Amino acid sequence: PQPPHPTAMEPPMGPPPDDWQPTGQVFTGINIPLEVFEEGLQARKTARRLARAPEVDHEACEQTKLVCSGSYRTMRDIYLMDCREQTRQCNRLRDLIEECQHACEAALKRCRAKPAPASIWQ
């Protein structure tokens, strides 16, 4: 009998070793951890919630600022280090950075102190 063709539908590496343990990390494409996307989506959601809230309090502003700045740093660092080529995951990460930036800027604009009312007699 002839050996199977190398493109036959079999796993290229064979079964995992008996001592193999999953690490719990899920990666997409070129080693961008799924957690980075989750953090960015959470920041965007938090910022949009604050932007739509009828009342804005100081604590919500501080929490949103913290979430936005942390996720931005994480996504920016991953993008600059891992995205040397245009791939679907890198393009999505770039788009998510932009979406978060717009959402966070809109939300934090509501947190700025209002200027004191001015009168013509001052």
DRENDO-1510 file (C-alpha; in Angstrom, 1 decimal, always signed):
<recs>
REC; n; res; u; v; w
REC; 1; PRO; +0.0; +0.0; +0.0 .
REC; 2; GLN; +1.0; +3.5; -0.7 .
REC; 3; PRO; +1.6; +6.0; +2.2 .
REC; 4; PRO; -1.1; +8.7; +2.6 .
REC; 5; HIS; -0.5; +11.9; +0.7 .
REC; 6; PRO; +1.0; +14.7; +2.9 .
REC; 7; THR; -2.1; +16.9; +2.4 .
REC; 8; ALA; -4.4; +14.2; +3.8 .
REC; 9; MET; -6.9; +15.5; +6.4 .
REC; 10; GLU; -5.0; +14.5; +9.6 .
REC; 11; PRO; -3.7; +16.7; +12.4 .
REC; 12; PRO; -0.3; +18.0; +11.4 .
REC; 13; MET; +1.2; +17.5; +14.9 .
REC; 14; GLY; -0.7; +14.5; +16.1 .
REC; 15; PRO; -2.4; +14.2; +19.5 .
REC; 16; PRO; -1.2; +16.3; +22.4 .
REC; 17; PRO; +1.2; +14.7; +24.9 .
REC; 18; ASP; -0.3; +12.9; +27.9 .
REC; 19; ASP; +1.1; +15.6; +30.3 .
REC; 20; TRP; -0.3; +18.5; +28.3 .
REC; 21; GLN; -2.4; +21.0; +30.4 .
REC; 22; PRO; -4.4; +23.9; +28.9 .
REC; 23; THR; -3.2; +27.2; +30.1 .
REC; 24; GLY; -6.6; +29.0; +30.0 .
REC; 25; GLN; -5.3; +31.6; +27.6 .
REC; 26; VAL; -7.1; +32.1; +24.3 .
REC; 27; PHE; -5.2; +33.8; +21.5 .
REC; 28; THR; -6.5; +35.1; +18.3 .
REC; 29; GLY; -4.4; +35.2; +15.1 .
REC; 30; ILE; -1.0; +36.7; +15.9 .
REC; 31; ASN; -0.8; +36.3; +19.6 .
REC; 32; ILE; -3.2; +39.1; +20.6 .
REC; 33; PRO; -4.8; +37.8; +23.8 .
REC; 34; LEU; -8.6; +37.7; +23.8 .
REC; 35; GLU; -8.5; +39.5; +27.2 .
REC; 36; VAL; -7.2; +42.6; +25.4 .
REC; 37; PHE; -10.3; +42.8; +23.3 .
REC; 38; GLU; -12.5; +42.1; +26.3 .
REC; 39; GLU; -10.8; +44.9; +28.3 .
REC; 40; GLY; -11.3; +47.3; +25.3 .
REC; 41; LEU; -15.0; +46.3; +24.9 .
REC; 42; GLN; -15.6; +46.7; +28.6 .
REC; 43; ALA; -14.0; +50.2; +28.5 .
REC; 44; ARG; -16.2; +51.2; +25.6 .
REC; 45; LYS; -19.3; +49.9; +27.3 .
REC; 46; THR; -18.5; +51.8; +30.5 .
REC; 47; ALA; -17.8; +55.0; +28.6 .
REC; 48; ARG; -21.0; +54.8; +26.6 .
REC; 49; ARG; -23.0; +54.1; +29.8 .
REC; 50; LEU; -21.6; +57.2; +31.4 .
REC; 51; ALA; -22.3; +59.3; +28.3 .
REC; 52; ARG; -25.9; +58.3; +28.3 .
REC; 53; ALA; -26.5; +58.5; +32.1 .
REC; 54; PRO; -29.0; +61.1; +33.1 .
REC; 55; GLU; -26.9; +62.1; +36.2 .
REC; 56; VAL; -23.1; +62.1; +36.3 .
REC; 57; ASP; -21.4; +61.8; +39.7 .
REC; 58; HIS; -17.7; +62.1; +40.6 .
REC; 59; GLU; -17.2; +58.4; +41.4 .
REC; 60; ALA; -18.6; +57.3; +38.0 .
REC; 61; CYS; -16.3; +59.8; +36.3 .
REC; 62; GLU; -13.2; +58.5; +38.1 .
REC; 63; GLN; -14.1; +54.9; +37.5 .
REC; 64; THR; -14.6; +55.5; +33.8 .
REC; 65; LYS; -11.4; +57.5; +33.5 .
REC; 66; LEU; -9.5; +54.7; +35.2 .
REC; 67; VAL; -11.0; +52.0; +33.0 .
REC; 68; CYS; -10.5; +54.0; +29.8 .
REC; 69; SER; -6.9; +54.9; +30.5 .
REC; 70; GLY; -5.9; +51.4; +31.5 .
REC; 71; SER; -7.5; +49.7; +28.5 .
REC; 72; TYR; -6.1; +52.3; +26.1 .
REC; 73; ARG; -2.5; +51.7; +27.4 .
REC; 74; THR; -3.0; +47.9; +27.1 .
REC; 75; MET; -4.4; +48.0; +23.6 .
REC; 76; ARG; -1.9; +50.6; +22.4 .
REC; 77; ASP; +1.1; +48.6; +23.8 .
REC; 78; ILE; -0.2; +45.3; +22.2 .
REC; 79; TYR; -0.8; +47.1; +18.9 .
REC; 80; LEU; +2.6; +48.7; +18.8 .
REC; 81; MET; +4.4; +45.5; +19.7 .
REC; 82; ASP; +2.5; +42.8; +17.9 .
REC; 83; CYS; +0.9; +44.5; +14.9 .
REC; 84; ARG; +3.7; +44.9; +12.4 .
REC; 85; GLU; +1.5; +43.6; +9.6 .
REC; 86; GLN; -2.1; +44.3; +8.7 .
REC; 87; THR; -4.2; +41.3; +9.8 .
REC; 88; ARG; -7.8; +41.0; +10.7 .
REC; 89; GLN; -7.1; +41.0; +14.4 .
REC; 90; CYS; -4.7; +44.0; +14.2 .
REC; 91; ASN; -7.2; +46.0; +12.2 .
REC; 92; ARG; -10.0; +45.1; +14.7 .
REC; 93; LEU; -7.8; +46.2; +17.6 .
REC; 94; ARG; -7.0; +49.5; +15.8 .
REC; 95; ASP; -10.7; +50.1; +15.2 .
REC; 96; LEU; -11.5; +49.2; +18.9 .
REC; 97; ILE; -8.8; +51.7; +20.1 .
REC; 98; GLU; -10.5; +54.4; +18.0 .
REC; 99; GLU; -14.0; +53.5; +19.2 .
REC; 100; CYS; -12.8; +53.5; +22.8 .
REC; 101; GLN; -11.1; +56.9; +22.3 .
REC; 102; HIS; -14.3; +58.5; +20.9 .
REC; 103; ALA; -16.5; +56.9; +23.6 .
REC; 104; CYS; -14.2; +57.9; +26.4 .
REC; 105; GLU; -13.7; +61.4; +25.2 .
REC; 106; ALA; -17.5; +61.9; +24.9 .
REC; 107; ALA; -18.1; +60.4; +28.4 .
REC; 108; LEU; -15.3; +62.4; +30.1 .
REC; 109; LYS; -16.5; +65.6; +28.5 .
REC; 110; ARG; -19.5; +65.3; +30.7 .
REC; 111; CYS; -17.3; +65.1; +33.8 .
REC; 112; ARG; -15.6; +68.4; +33.3 .
REC; 113; ALA; -16.6; +71.1; +35.7 .
REC; 114; LYS; -19.0; +73.6; +34.4 .
REC; 115; PRO; -17.8; +77.2; +34.2 .
REC; 116; ALA; -19.3; +79.5; +36.8 .
REC; 117; PRO; -22.2; +81.6; +35.4 .
REC; 118; ALA; -21.0; +84.9; +34.2 .
REC; 119; SER; -23.0; +88.1; +34.2 .
REC; 120; ILE; -22.6; +91.3; +32.4 .
REC; 121; TRP; -22.0; +93.2; +35.6 .
REC; 122; GLN; -18.7; +91.5; +36.4 .
</recs>
